[in-house]
Amino acid sequence: MGTLLGAEFLASEYATGEVHRGRIDSLGLDRATGAPVLVEYKRGRDHNVVNQALFYLSWLEDHRSEFEALVERRLGPEAAAGVDWSSPRVVCLAADFTRFDREAIRYVGRRVELVRFHCFEKGLLALEDVVAGGQSRSIELPADAPEPGAGVVRRPSLGRSFTDKLGRAPVSLLTLFWELDELLCGWTGVERESLQHYVAYRRQGRNFVCVTVLPGIHTLAAYLTLPDPDSVEEVAGLVRDVRGVGHLGTGALEVRVTCGDDLEAIAWLLHRAYAG
């Protein structure tokens, strides 16, 4: 860890207790800055590696005294007193990473490093930096965001860009957005264009879905262009007709996605818009 990552090794397979019930692959302390270093390993290409690492980072930041006690046991009281919590390092080591991983860490507001490993003959190992991001980005919610469960959804602010809203979204909403993006971009002939206030997904020059983010209520709003919107029944809280209602992007139907189950439930409708 010292040679390859510039960190003093503290522990491996570190148990996170009966409630959390996890095991952090490796913990260390950055030699240069004194920042905690959390390392997660994957043998292959696993799109959950970033989420899992951030899950453990959340636990670590809630158990600072436990980490500092570990540092004191391993490296002494002086090192423990110098732990810098301002920017913990999260290092994800894997054989490869998905496009989801590479895009997601740009917005998580954390210091996340994606490192690809290569194994060669005679036990040789090489590490390749894929991307690092998020050291200074804030993920505070917008000041004018509605409270969760308020029952009324405000129109997205025209003064706040899509990238800014995505940057203010919690990790779970980012994950949901990139799952939706991966689904749409996986269909043949789909082009994605990031505009100022939303992302448009096109096929043969036609927008079939426009997506924006509502971080204050942990929701993705997708606007679908269908040849026969009247044939689709409205579903409370999920699908509604927005013809005549002001909204960002194009489309007659609005779909609200708040979790993976919602995404599965409306996948058929997204594909119907794609098919045209």
Helices and strands as residue ranges (DSSP letters): H 2-5, E 7-15, H 17-20, E 23-30, E 36-45, H 49-62, H 64-75, H 77-81, E 89-96, H 99-104, E 111-119, G 121-123, E 125-133, H 162-168, H 171-185, E 190-194, E 199-203, E 206-214, G 215-217, E 219-224, G 229-231, E 239-241, E 253-257, H 260-275
